[in-house]
Amino acid sequence: MKVRKIALGAAAGTLIFVACDDSNPFAAQLPTAQDQYQIFALTGNPPAYPSGLNLFGRTPTRVDGNASFDIAFDIDKAGNAIVYPVKLVVSSIGGDRPVGLKKVAGTFASVTSAPTGTYQTDSAVVAGKDQVVVVENYRGLSGDICSFSLSPYIYSKVNIDSVNVVTKTINVTVTVDPNCGFRSFEEGVPQK
């Protein structure tokens, strides 16, 4: 009988503690971040030049067999940017991380959240100046940022600011929502 009272008391105390705690373990914790980068095209530049982006890490990176990038860039004959998901460029030793791409209509400012639906994981996207590509980045592998979250995806939007065929560079503006499963690109900590 005494053990039962102790168990009931512990359960009641836990319930009171949880009920008084106003934090939500499923709420976003980090603000969205916006950056601008100059990326070098895969074709016509030395391999040491950054031709890829690690979106969660918010860094341009070189494209190599370590697959430390999420998307890579090239330029087509018409002067458009070609955006590749990581698995179309290299095969990683740890397996291919799904990265999906979706070209969306509207201006960079008007795209306030990542759309639902299917993202292309097995083909590149061609985008011209001021076109927006939304990236669905799987981050649920063991030890990754979203490995214990309800949703294993991080979303980003990429605007093609300019493409320079002479210098073989692409200038982009990127907004990243670093919260697992959240789709908002609005400034601040996302609510949805």
Secondary structure in CASP SS format (residue, H / E / C, confidence):
PFRMAT SS
TARGET T0000
AUTHOR 0000-0000-0000
METHOD secondary structure of the structure
MODEL  1
M C 1.00
K H 1.00
V H 1.00
R H 1.00
K H 1.00
I H 1.00
A H 1.00
L H 1.00
G H 1.00
A H 1.00
A H 1.00
A H 1.00
G H 1.00
T H 1.00
L H 1.00
I H 1.00
F H 1.00
V H 1.00
A H 1.00
C H 1.00
D C 1.00
D C 1.00
S C 1.00
N C 1.00
P C 1.00
F C 1.00
A C 1.00
A C 1.00
Q C 1.00
L C 1.00
P C 1.00
T C 1.00
A E 1.00
Q E 1.00
D E 1.00
Q E 1.00
Y E 1.00
Q E 1.00
I E 1.00
F E 1.00
A C 1.00
L C 1.00
T C 1.00
G C 1.00
N C 1.00
P C 1.00
P C 1.00
A C 1.00
Y C 1.00
P E 1.00
S E 1.00
G E 1.00
L E 1.00
N E 1.00
L C 1.00
F C 1.00
G C 1.00
R C 1.00
T E 1.00
P E 1.00
T E 1.00
R E 1.00
V C 1.00
D C 1.00
G C 1.00
N C 1.00
A C 1.00
S C 1.00
F C 1.00
D C 1.00
I E 1.00
A E 1.00
F E 1.00
D E 1.00
I E 1.00
D C 1.00
K C 1.00
A C 1.00
G C 1.00
N C 1.00
A E 1.00
I E 1.00
V E 1.00
Y E 1.00
P E 1.00
V H 1.00
K H 1.00
L H 1.00
V C 1.00
V C 1.00
S C 1.00
S C 1.00
I C 1.00
G C 1.00
G C 1.00
D C 1.00
R C 1.00
P C 1.00
V E 1.00
G E 1.00
L E 1.00
K E 1.00
K E 1.00
V E 1.00
A C 1.00
G C 1.00
T C 1.00
F C 1.00
A C 1.00
S C 1.00
V C 1.00
T C 1.00
S E 1.00
A C 1.00
P C 1.00
T C 1.00
G C 1.00
T C 1.00
Y C 1.00
Q E 1.00
T C 1.00
D C 1.00
S C 1.00
A C 1.00
V E 1.00
V E 1.00
A E 1.00
G C 1.00
K C 1.00
D C 1.00
Q C 1.00
V E 1.00
V E 1.00
V E 1.00
V E 1.00
E E 1.00
N E 1.00
Y E 1.00
R C 1.00
G C 1.00
L C 1.00
S C 1.00
G C 1.00
D C 1.00
I C 1.00
C C 1.00
S C 1.00
F C 1.00
S C 1.00
L C 1.00
S C 1.00
P C 1.00
Y E 1.00
I E 1.00
Y E 1.00
S E 1.00
K E 1.00
V E 1.00
N E 1.00
I E 1.00
D E 1.00
S E 1.00
V E 1.00
N E 1.00
V C 1.00
V C 1.00
T C 1.00
K C 1.00
T E 1.00
I E 1.00
N E 1.00
V E 1.00
T E 1.00
V E 1.00
T E 1.00
V E 1.00
D E 1.00
P C 1.00
N C 1.00
C C 1.00
G C 1.00
F C 1.00
R C 1.00
S E 1.00
F C 1.00
E C 1.00
E C 1.00
G C 1.00
V C 1.00
P C 1.00
Q C 1.00
K C 1.00
END
